[in-house]
Amino acid sequence: MINYLCVTRLVKKMNIEAFTGRAKAYVNARPGYSDEAVEYICSFAPAWAVFADIGAGTGKFTDLIARYGYEIFAVEPNADMREQLIVTLAQYPKVKIVDGTAEATSLADHSVDVITNAQALNRFDLDKFKMECLRIGKPNPLVISVYNADEKTGINSPRYKKSTGAFYKTPDVREFLNPLFFTRDKWLLYHLSMSGVPLKGDAGHDAYTAELNETFDRDNADGILQLNQVTVVYSERID
């Protein structure tokens, strides 16, 4: 007989550990988000607003919000990512780093005004995350999801459409141009920052790297490969 509790715990642990060993690559090669997108998000939040950034990773998005002076709880369950998060956010005294998950943040009841997640919603248990948002958020909390996607797909990105479609009812959705530029080294690191991509020493690493180099050789111009992407922002007050 299958012990479903053990299976659930194993899946949860695998999800948390998906980025173990990738934090430095994430810091050095993952893109940020459109400045216009960040300005748009902050237009919803007065100076006294308290944010909870869930699945904060190494702080790529948290850092952009923290520059506006907000009080922020940066929630991240992965120890490797959290180590880098501490470095990224060290200059912001109003940011507190929290070891927690989207489904169990450990934050106090009704303690935050805005709940954000960047490049992470597709990894959450959406029903439990919504319950946690309602618990930690003040009445009708604003929830905002952010991700970068190919300009051609944008809000229809297959990687995120399922999760945003399941979580949000009638969200406001905006797209902001966010072109990305890669040297060869950064191109390779960018992919190593992704969960599931074979790390050095893993089976398939050399073949995968060879494919990435072929793509770079084919598509670069003067040593720079450009991806035309957009930052997509979903926002909605939930109840």
MIPALO-793628 format. One record per residue: x, y, z of N, C-alpha, C, O, CB in turn; residue in one letter. Coordinates in steps of 0.05 Angstrom, whole numbers, padded with zeros to 5 digits, always signed. Glycine has a CB too. Layout:
XYZXYZXYZXYZXYZA
...
This chain:
+00017-00024+00000+00000+00000+00000+00018+00025+00000+00038+00026+00014-00019+00000+00025M
+00010+00045-00016+00026+00069-00018+00020+00087+00007-00003+00092+00014+00019+00084-00044I
+00042+00096+00019+00039+00115+00041+00039+00143+00029+00060+00155+00023+00062+00112+00062N
+00015+00154+00025+00012+00179+00010+00024+00202+00026+00033+00222+00014-00017+00185+00004Y
+00024+00201+00053+00037+00222+00069+00066+00223+00063+00078+00245+00060+00032+00217+00099L
+00080+00199+00062+00108+00199+00056+00114+00209+00028+00134+00223+00023+00119+00170+00059C
+00097+00201+00009+00100+00211-00019+00098+00241-00020+00114+00254-00034+00079+00197-00038V
+00078+00252-00006+00074+00281-00006+00098+00295+00006+00107+00315-00005+00049+00288+00010T
+00109+00284+00027+00132+00297+00040+00156+00295+00021+00172+00314+00020+00139+00283+00066R
+00160+00273+00007+00182+00269-00012+00180+00289-00035+00200+00302-00042+00183+00241-00023L
+00156+00292-00046+00152+00311-00068+00158+00340-00059+00170+00355-00073+00123+00309-00079V
+00148+00347-00034+00153+00373-00023+00183+00378-00020+00193+00399-00027+00138+00376+00004K
+00197+00358-00009+00226+00361-00005+00240+00364-00032+00259+00380-00035+00237+00337+00010K
+00232+00348-00052+00244+00350-00079+00240+00378-00090+00258+00389-00103+00233+00329-00098M
+00216+00389-00086+00210+00415-00097+00227+00436-00083+00237+00455-00097+00180+00422-00092N
+00231+00434-00057+00248+00453-00043+00277+00451-00051+00290+00471-00054+00245+00449-00012I
+00286+00427-00056+00314+00422-00063+00320+00425-00092+00343+00421-00101+00322+00395-00053E
+00300+00433-00109+00304+00434-00138+00327+00453-00146+00339+00449-00167+00278+00442-00151A
+00332+00474-00129+00352+00493-00137+00378+00491-00120+00396+00508-00122+00341+00521-00133F
+00380+00469-00105+00405+00464-00090+00428+00461-00110+00427+00446-00129+00402+00439-00072T
+00450+00476-00105+00473+00475-00122+00472+00494-00146+00490+00495-00162+00477+00448-00133G
+00450+00510-00147+00447+00528-00170+00446+00558-00162+00443+00575-00179+00421+00522-00184R
+00450+00564-00136+00446+00591-00126+00466+00611-00139+00458+00633-00147+00449+00591-00096A
+00491+00603-00140+00511+00622-00152+00506+00627-00181+00509+00650-00190+00539+00611-00148K
+00498+00606-00196+00492+00610-00224+00467+00628-00226+00465+00645-00244+00486+00583-00238A
+00449+00625-00208+00424+00641-00208+00431+00671-00203+00421+00688-00217+00405+00631-00185Y
+00449+00676-00184+00457+00703-00178+00471+00716-00202+00465+00739-00209+00476+00704-00154V
+00489+00701-00215+00506+00712-00236+00493+00713-00264+00503+00729-00281+00531+00697-00237N
+00472+00697-00268+00463+00696-00296+00433+00699-00299+00423+00705-00321+00470+00670-00307A
+00417+00695-00278+00388+00699-00282+00382+00729-00286+00394+00746-00273+00373+00689-00257R
+00364+00735-00305+00357+00763-00310+00340+00774-00288+00327+00760-00272+00342+00765-00337P
+00339+00801-00287+00321+00814-00269+00294+00819-00283+00287+00805-00302+00333+00841-00259G
+00280+00839-00274+00254+00845-00285+00252+00874-00294+00268+00890-00285+00232+00839-00264Y
+00234+00879-00312+00232+00906-00323+00228+00927-00302+00212+00924-00283+00208+00907-00343S
+00243+00949-00304+00240+00971-00285+00212+00982-00285+00201+00989-00265+00261+00993-00291D
+00200+00983-00309+00173+00993-00312+00153+00975-00297+00134+00984-00285+00165+00995-00341E
+00159+00949-00298+00142+00930-00284+00143+00934-00254+00123+00934-00240+00150+00901-00290A
+00167+00939-00243+00170+00944-00215+00157+00970-00207+00144+00971-00186+00200+00945-00207V
+00159+00990-00223+00146+01016-00217+00115+01012-00217+00101+01023-00200+00153+01037-00238E
+00105+00996-00235+00077+00990-00237+00068+00976-00211+00047+00983-00200+00070+00972-00261Y
+00083+00956-00202+00076+00941-00178+00076+00960-00154+00058+00959-00137+00096+00918-00174I
+00096+00977-00152+00098+00994-00129+00077+01016-00129+00071+01028-00108+00126+01007-00128C
+00065+01021-00152+00043+01041-00153+00019+01032-00138+00002+01048-00131+00036+01046-00182S
+00017+01006-00132-00006+00995-00117-00001+00998-00087-00020+00995-00071-00010+00966-00124F
+00024+01003-00078+00031+01000-00050+00041+01027-00039+00061+01037-00048+00052+00979-00047A
+00027+01038-00019+00036+01062-00006+00062+01056+00010+00069+01033+00014+00015+01073+00014P
+00076+01077+00018+00102+01074+00030+00101+01057+00055+00121+01044+00062+00113+01101+00037A
+00078+01056+00069+00077+01041+00094+00070+01011+00090+00069+00996+00109+00056+01053+00113W
+00065+01003+00065+00056+00976+00059+00078+00956+00067+00102+00961+00064+00050+00973+00029A
+00069+00933+00076+00087+00910+00083+00084+00889+00062+00062+00880+00056+00081+00899+00112V
+00106+00880+00050+00106+00860+00030+00115+00833+00041+00130+00832+00061+00125+00868+00007F
+00105+00811+00030+00116+00785+00034+00123+00774+00006+00105+00770-00011+00096+00765+00049A
+00149+00770+00001+00157+00759-00025+00162+00730-00021+00181+00722-00007+00183+00774-00036D
+00146+00713-00034+00146+00685-00029+00162+00670-00051+00158+00675-00074+00117+00674-00029I
+00179+00652-00042+00197+00639-00060+00218+00660-00071+00222+00662-00095+00182+00627-00084G
+00230+00674-00052+00247+00697-00059+00272+00689-00073+00285+00706-00085+00253+00713-00035A
+00280+00664-00071+00304+00655-00085+00329+00669-00075+00334+00671-00051+00302+00659-00115G
+00345+00680-00094+00369+00696-00086+00363+00725-00084+00381+00741-00079+00391+00691-00107T
+00338+00733-00088+00330+00761-00084+00330+00778-00109+00330+00802-00107+00349+00773-00065G
+00329+00765-00132+00328+00780-00158+00305+00800-00158+00309+00823-00167+00326+00761-00181K
+00282+00791-00149+00258+00809-00149+00256+00825-00123+00250+00849-00123+00233+00793-00154F
+00262+00812-00101+00260+00825-00075+00277+00850-00074+00268+00871-00063+00268+00806-00053T
+00301+00848-00085+00319+00871-00085+00307+00895-00099+00310+00918-00090+00345+00863-00099D
+00292+00891-00121+00280+00913-00136+00258+00927-00120+00255+00951-00122+00269+00903-00163L
+00243+00911-00104+00222+00923-00088+00235+00937-00063+00225+00958-00055+00202+00901-00079I
+00255+00925-00052+00268+00936-00028+00280+00963-00034+00282+00979-00015+00290+00916-00018A
+00288+00969-00058+00299+00995-00065+00280+01018-00060+00287+01041-00058+00309+00995-00094R
+00254+01011-00059+00233+01031-00054+00229+01036-00025+00212+01053-00017+00208+01023-00067Y
+00243+01021-00008+00242+01027+00021+00220+01012+00036+00215+01019+00059+00238+01055+00025G
+00208+00992+00024+00186+00978+00038+00197+00958+00059+00220+00949+00057+00170+00962+00017Y
+00180+00953+00078+00185+00931+00097+00177+00905+00082+00155+00903+00071+00169+00934+00124E
+00195+00885+00082+00191+00861+00066+00199+00837+00082+00219+00836+00096+00207+00862+00040I
+00182+00816+00081+00190+00789+00090+00197+00773+00065+00179+00768+00048+00166+00776+00107F
+00222+00765+00063+00231+00749+00040+00231+00720+00048+00249+00712+00063+00259+00759+00030A
+00212+00705+00038+00208+00677+00046+00220+00658+00026+00213+00659+00002+00178+00671+00050V
+00239+00641+00035+00253+00623+00017+00260+00597+00032+00273+00598+00053+00278+00636+00005E
+00251+00573+00022+00256+00548+00036+00282+00535+00030+00292+00518+00046+00234+00529+00029P
+00296+00542+00008+00320+00528+00000+00344+00541+00013+00348+00565+00011+00323+00528-00030N
+00360+00525+00027+00383+00536+00043+00404+00549+00025+00414+00570+00033+00395+00514+00059A
+00410+00537+00002+00430+00549-00015+00421+00576-00026+00437+00595-00026+00436+00530-00039D
+00396+00577-00034+00386+00602-00045+00384+00623-00022+00390+00647-00027+00358+00598-00057M
+00377+00614+00002+00374+00633+00024+00401+00645+00032+00403+00668+00040+00362+00619+00048R
+00423+00629+00029+00450+00639+00035+00456+00663+00016+00468+00683+00025+00470+00617+00032E
+00449+00660-00009+00454+00682-00028+00435+00705-00023+00442+00729-00027+00451+00672-00057Q
+00411+00699-00014+00390+00719-00008+00400+00738+00014+00396+00762+00012+00364+00706+00000L
+00413+00726+00033+00424+00742+00055+00444+00763+00045+00444+00786+00053+00437+00724+00077I
+00461+00754+00026+00481+00772+00015+00467+00794-00002+00474+00818+00001+00501+00757-00003V
+00448+00786-00018+00435+00805-00036+00421+00827-00020+00421+00851-00028+00415+00791-00054T
+00408+00820+00002+00391+00839+00016+00403+00851+00041+00390+00864+00057+00365+00825+00024L
+00429+00846+00045+00443+00855+00069+00441+00886+00073+00442+00895+00095+00472+00847+00069A
+00439+00900+00051+00439+00930+00053+00411+00941+00060+00409+00965+00064+00447+00942+00026Q
+00391+00924+00063+00364+00934+00068+00355+00926+00097+00347+00903+00101+00344+00923+00048Y
+00357+00945+00116+00350+00938+00144+00320+00932+00148+00313+00920+00168+00357+00961+00162P
+00303+00939+00129+00274+00934+00132+00266+00908+00119+00242+00902+00118+00258+00957+00120K
+00285+00892+00110+00279+00866+00098+00287+00844+00118+00309+00843+00128+00293+00863+00071V
+00268+00826+00123+00273+00803+00140+00272+00777+00124+00252+00773+00109+00253+00802+00165K
+00292+00761+00126+00293+00736+00111+00281+00713+00128+00288+00710+00152+00322+00729+00103I
+00263+00698+00116+00248+00678+00130+00251+00651+00117+00248+00648+00093+00218+00686+00132V
+00256+00630+00133+00257+00603+00124+00228+00592+00124+00218+00585+00146+00276+00585+00141D
+00216+00591+00101+00188+00581+00100+00181+00575+00071+00195+00581+00052+00169+00602+00111G
+00158+00562+00068+00148+00555+00042+00123+00572+00034+00113+00587+00051+00141+00525+00041T
+00115+00570+00010+00091+00584+00001+00066+00575+00016+00048+00591+00020+00087+00580-00029A
+00066+00550+00024+00043+00539+00037+00044+00542+00068+00024+00538+00081+00040+00510+00030E
+00068+00548+00078+00072+00551+00107+00095+00571+00111+00118+00563+00115+00078+00523+00122A
+00088+00596+00110+00109+00617+00111+00120+00622+00139+00142+00632+00142+00097+00643+00100T
+00104+00616+00160+00110+00622+00188+00106+00651+00195+00111+00659+00218+00139+00614+00194S
+00095+00667+00177+00090+00695+00183+00065+00697+00200+00048+00679+00201+00086+00711+00157L
+00062+00719+00214+00039+00723+00232+00014+00727+00216+00014+00736+00194+00045+00747+00251A
-00009+00721+00229-00035+00725+00216-00039+00755+00210-00033+00772+00226-00057+00715+00235D
-00049+00759+00186-00058+00786+00177-00036+00807+00182-00041+00829+00193-00083+00794+00192H
-00012+00800+00173+00011+00818+00178+00022+00832+00154+00039+00849+00156+00033+00801+00190S
+00012+00826+00130+00023+00838+00105+00001+00849+00088-00022+00841+00089+00040+00817+00090V
+00009+00869+00072-00010+00882+00053-00008+00871+00025-00029+00869+00012-00004+00912+00053D
+00016+00865+00016+00020+00856-00011+00036+00830-00011+00057+00828+00003+00035+00878-00028V
+00027+00810-00026+00041+00784-00027+00050+00780-00056+00034+00780-00075+00022+00761-00018I
+00077+00778-00060+00088+00775-00087+00101+00748-00090+00109+00735-00071+00108+00798-00092T
+00104+00740-00115+00120+00717-00122+00130+00721-00150+00115+00729-00168+00104+00690-00120N
+00156+00715-00155+00168+00720-00181+00180+00693-00191+00196+00681-00178+00190+00741-00179A
+00171+00685-00214+00180+00661-00227+00177+00637-00209+00193+00619-00209+00210+00665-00235Q
+00155+00636-00194+00152+00615-00173+00124+00603-00171+00122+00581-00160+00160+00626-00147A
+00104+00617-00180+00076+00608-00175+00071+00579-00185+00056+00564-00172+00056+00627-00188L
+00084+00572-00207+00080+00545-00218+00091+00523-00200+00087+00499-00206+00093+00544-00245N
+00106+00530-00180+00118+00510-00161+00102+00507-00136+00108+00491-00119+00147+00518-00155R
+00081+00524-00132+00066+00523-00108+00042+00504-00109+00032+00498-00131+00056+00551-00101F
+00034+00494-00086+00008+00481-00083-00012+00504-00082-00014+00518-00061+00006+00462-00058D
-00027+00509-00104-00042+00534-00106-00064+00537-00086-00069+00559-00076-00054+00535-00134L
-00078+00515-00079-00099+00517-00059-00088+00524-00032-00099+00541-00018-00114+00490-00058D
-00066+00511-00024-00054+00517+00002-00041+00544+00002-00041+00558+00023-00033+00495+00009K
-00030+00553-00020-00018+00579-00022-00040+00601-00019-00035+00620-00005-00003+00583-00048F
-00063+00596-00031-00084+00616-00028-00094+00618+00001-00099+00639+00011-00108+00609-00047K
-00096+00595+00014-00103+00595+00042-00083+00610+00059-00090+00624+00078-00106+00566+00052M
-00057+00606+00052-00036+00620+00067-00037+00650+00062-00032+00666+00080-00009+00608+00060E
-00043+00658+00037-00046+00686+00031-00068+00699+00047-00065+00721+00057-00051+00690+00000C
-00090+00685+00049-00113+00695+00065-00106+00696+00095-00117+00713+00109-00138+00679+00060L
-00089+00679+00104-00081+00678+00132-00062+00701+00138-00066+00716+00158-00069+00651+00140R
-00041+00704+00122-00020+00724+00129-00028+00752+00119-00017+00772+00129+00006+00716+00117I
-00046+00754+00099-00053+00779+00088-00074+00793+00104-00091+00781+00118-00062+00776+00060G
-00074+00820+00103-00096+00835+00114-00121+00831+00097-00118+00820+00075-00088+00866+00116K
-00144+00839+00105-00169+00833+00090-00166+00840+00060-00157+00862+00053-00192+00848+00102P
-00174+00820+00043-00171+00824+00014-00143+00831+00005-00139+00852-00007-00191+00845+00004N
-00123+00814+00012-00096+00821+00006-00091+00822-00024-00104+00807-00040-00076+00801+00019P
-00073+00839-00033-00064+00840-00060-00043+00819-00065-00022+00819-00052-00054+00869-00068L
-00048+00802-00085-00028+00781-00092-00018+00787-00120-00034+00792-00139-00040+00752-00090V
+00008+00787-00124+00021+00794-00149+00040+00772-00157+00058+00765-00142+00035+00822-00147I
+00037+00763-00182+00055+00743-00193+00070+00755-00217+00058+00769-00233+00040+00717-00202S
+00096+00750-00218+00113+00762-00238+00129+00740-00252+00138+00721-00238+00132+00784-00226V
+00132+00741-00278+00150+00723-00291+00160+00735-00317+00147+00752-00329+00137+00696-00296Y
+00184+00726-00326+00194+00733-00352+00187+00711-00372+00189+00687-00366+00225+00737-00351N
+00179+00719-00396+00171+00700-00417+00179+00711-00444+00183+00735-00448+00141+00694-00415A
+00180+00693-00463+00185+00701-00491+00165+00721-00500+00141+00718-00494+00185+00676-00509D
+00174+00741-00514+00156+00762-00523+00132+00751-00540+00111+00763-00540+00171+00783-00539E
+00137+00730-00554+00117+00718-00572+00094+00705-00556+00071+00704-00566+00129+00699-00591K
+00101+00694-00533+00080+00680-00517+00068+00698-00495+00044+00697-00490+00091+00655-00505T
+00086+00712-00481+00077+00731-00460+00058+00717-00440+00065+00698-00427+00063+00754-00472G
+00033+00728-00438+00014+00718-00419+00005+00689-00426-00007+00676-00409-00010+00736-00418I
+00011+00680-00450+00003+00653-00458+00026+00633-00455+00025+00611-00466-00006+00653-00486N
+00047+00641-00440+00069+00623-00436+00060+00597-00424+00048+00597-00403+00090+00636-00417S
+00065+00574-00438+00054+00549-00428+00066+00541-00400+00053+00526-00386+00061+00527-00447P
+00089+00552-00393+00101+00545-00368+00086+00557-00344+00086+00546-00322+00130+00555-00367R
+00072+00580-00349+00059+00594-00327+00029+00596-00330+00015+00602-00310+00071+00621-00324Y
+00019+00592-00354-00010+00597-00358-00028+00580-00341-00048+00588-00331-00016+00593-00388K
-00019+00555-00337-00036+00536-00321-00039+00546-00293-00061+00546-00281-00024+00508-00322K
-00016+00554-00281-00017+00563-00252-00031+00589-00249-00047+00593-00231+00011+00565-00241S
-00026+00609-00266-00040+00635-00264-00069+00631-00270-00086+00645-00257-00027+00655-00283T
-00076+00614-00289-00104+00610-00295-00120+00596-00272-00143+00601-00268-00107+00593-00319G
-00105+00579-00257-00118+00565-00235-00120+00583-00210-00139+00580-00194-00103+00540-00228A
-00100+00600-00206-00099+00616-00181-00117+00641-00182-00131+00647-00164-00071+00624-00175F
-00115+00655-00204-00129+00681-00207-00156+00678-00220-00161+00661-00237-00112+00701-00222Y
-00175+00695-00211-00202+00696-00223-00205+00717-00244-00209+00711-00268-00223+00700-00201K
-00202+00742-00236-00204+00764-00255-00181+00784-00251-00185+00807-00242-00232+00779-00252T
-00157+00775-00257-00133+00792-00251-00129+00815-00271-00139+00813-00293-00108+00775-00250P
-00115+00835-00262-00104+00854-00280-00078+00842-00290-00062+00832-00275-00099+00883-00267D
-00074+00843-00316-00050+00831-00328-00036+00852-00346-00049+00865-00363-00057+00805-00345V
-00010+00855-00341+00005+00874-00357+00031+00861-00367+00042+00844-00353+00012+00900-00341R
+00041+00870-00390+00067+00861-00400+00085+00885-00404+00076+00907-00412+00063+00846-00427E
+00111+00881-00398+00131+00902-00401+00155+00891-00415+00165+00870-00408+00139+00914-00373F
+00165+00905-00435+00188+00895-00450+00212+00891-00432+00217+00908-00415+00195+00915-00473L
+00226+00869-00435+00249+00863-00418+00269+00847-00434+00274+00823-00428+00241+00848-00392N
+00282+00858-00455+00301+00843-00471+00325+00834-00454+00335+00848-00437+00311+00860-00494P
+00335+00810-00460+00357+00798-00445+00381+00795-00464+00378+00789-00488+00350+00771-00433L
+00405+00799-00453+00430+00798-00469+00450+00780-00455+00455+00783-00431+00442+00826-00474F
+00461+00761-00470+00479+00741-00459+00506+00739-00474+00506+00738-00498+00466+00714-00459F
+00527+00739-00458+00553+00729-00469+00551+00699-00468+00532+00687-00458+00577+00740-00452T
+00571+00685-00480+00570+00656-00480+00571+00645-00451+00555+00627-00444+00594+00644-00495R
+00589+00655-00435+00590+00645-00407+00564+00649-00392+00555+00631-00378+00613+00659-00392D
+00553+00673-00395+00528+00679-00381+00505+00661-00392+00487+00653-00377+00520+00708-00384K
+00505+00656-00418+00485+00638-00430+00486+00610-00418+00465+00598-00412+00490+00636-00461W
+00510+00600-00414+00513+00573-00402+00505+00574-00373+00491+00555-00363+00542+00563-00405L
+00513+00594-00358+00505+00597-00330+00475+00600-00327+00463+00589-00308+00520+00620-00317L
+00463+00615-00344+00434+00620-00344+00419+00593-00343+00400+00590-00328+00425+00636-00368Y
+00428+00575-00360+00414+00548-00361+00421+00531-00337+00405+00515-00328+00421+00534-00386H
+00445+00534-00326+00453+00519-00302+00437+00528-00278+00434+00513-00258+00483+00521-00297L
+00425+00552-00279+00409+00562-00257+00381+00550-00257+00366+00554-00238+00407+00592-00258S
+00374+00535-00278+00347+00524-00280+00346+00496-00267+00363+00479-00271+00339+00523-00309M
+00324+00491-00253+00321+00465-00241+00318+00444-00263+00305+00449-00283+00296+00464-00222S
+00329+00421-00258+00327+00399-00278+00349+00398-00298+00353+00377-00310+00301+00401-00292G
+00363+00420-00303+00385+00420-00322+00409+00406-00309+00416+00411-00286+00393+00449-00330V
+00422+00387-00323+00444+00372-00311+00468+00390-00304+00477+00406-00320+00454+00350-00331P
+00476+00387-00279+00500+00402-00269+00525+00388-00278+00525+00365-00287+00499+00404-00238L
+00548+00402-00275+00574+00390-00282+00578+00364-00267+00575+00363-00242+00597+00410-00277K
+00585+00343-00281+00588+00317-00269+00563+00299-00271+00565+00275-00268+00595+00320-00240G
+00540+00311-00277+00516+00295-00281+00515+00283-00309+00528+00294-00327+00491+00313-00277D
+00501+00261-00312+00497+00249-00338+00483+00268-00356+00463+00281-00348+00482+00222-00336A
+00492+00271-00380+00479+00289-00399+00489+00317-00399+00481+00333-00416+00450+00289-00394G
+00506+00324-00380+00515+00352-00378+00531+00361-00403+00526+00382-00413+00533+00356-00353H
+00550+00344-00412+00566+00352-00434+00550+00355-00460+00554+00374-00475+00588+00332-00439D
+00531+00336-00464+00515+00338-00488+00497+00362-00488+00493+00376-00508+00498+00312-00491A
+00486+00368-00464+00468+00391-00462+00484+00417-00466+00474+00435-00479+00455+00392-00434Y
+00508+00419-00455+00525+00442-00459+00532+00446-00488+00533+00468-00498+00550+00440-00442T
+00538+00424-00502+00544+00426-00531+00521+00437-00546+00525+00453-00565+00551+00398-00542A
+00496+00430-00539+00472+00441-00553+00470+00471-00548+00463+00486-00566+00447+00426-00543E
+00475+00479-00523+00474+00507-00516+00495+00523-00532+00489+00545-00541+00478+00511-00486L
+00518+00512-00535+00539+00525-00550+00532+00527-00580+00538+00548-00592+00566+00511-00547N
+00519+00507-00590+00510+00508-00618+00489+00530-00622+00490+00544-00642+00498+00480-00626E
+00471+00532-00602+00451+00553-00604+00464+00581-00603+00456+00599-00618+00431+00551-00581T
+00483+00584-00585+00497+00610-00583+00512+00616-00609+00511+00639-00618+00516+00610-00559F
+00526+00597-00620+00541+00601-00645+00523+00609-00668+00530+00625-00685+00557+00576-00652D
+00499+00598-00668+00480+00603-00690+00467+00630-00687+00463+00644-00707+00459+00581-00691R
+00460+00638-00662+00442+00661-00659+00456+00686-00648+00443+00707-00647+00421+00653-00640D
+00481+00685-00641+00493+00709-00629+00500+00729-00651+00504+00722-00675+00519+00702-00613N
+00503+00754-00643+00513+00775-00661+00535+00790-00646+00531+00802-00626+00490+00795-00669A
+00559+00788-00657+00583+00800-00645+00587+00791-00617+00595+00807-00599+00580+00831-00646D
+00582+00766-00612+00587+00754-00585+00566+00759-00565+00570+00753-00541+00612+00765-00575G
+00542+00769-00573+00520+00773-00555+00495+00760-00566+00488+00764-00589+00515+00804-00550I
+00482+00744-00550+00457+00731-00557+00434+00746-00544+00434+00750-00519+00457+00701-00549L
+00414+00755-00559+00392+00770-00548+00367+00753-00548+00360+00740-00568+00388+00796-00564Q
+00352+00753-00526+00326+00741-00524+00306+00764-00520+00308+00780-00502+00324+00720-00501L
+00286+00765-00537+00265+00785-00535+00244+00775-00515+00227+00758-00523+00253+00792-00562N
+00244+00785-00491+00226+00776-00470+00210+00799-00459+00215+00823-00463+00242+00762-00448Q
+00189+00791-00445+00172+00810-00430+00170+00801-00401+00171+00778-00395+00144+00813-00444V
+00167+00821-00384+00160+00815-00356+00129+00817-00354+00117+00838-00360+00174+00835-00336T
+00117+00795-00346+00088+00794-00343+00080+00797-00314+00093+00785-00296+00077+00767-00355V
+00060+00813-00308+00051+00818-00281+00022+00813-00278+00005+00825-00292+00058+00848-00272V
+00015+00794-00261-00013+00788-00253-00018+00800-00226-00002+00797-00208-00018+00757-00253Y
-00040+00814-00222-00047+00825-00196-00077+00823-00191-00093+00827-00209-00038+00854-00193S
-00084+00816-00166-00112+00813-00159-00115+00813-00128-00098+00801-00115-00125+00788-00171E
-00136+00826-00118-00143+00823-00090-00160+00798-00087-00179+00794-00101-00158+00849-00079R
-00152+00781-00068-00166+00755-00065-00183+00755-00040-00178+00770-00021-00145+00732-00065I
-00203+00738-00040-00220+00734-00016-00229+00705-00014-00243+00698+00004-00245+00753-00017D
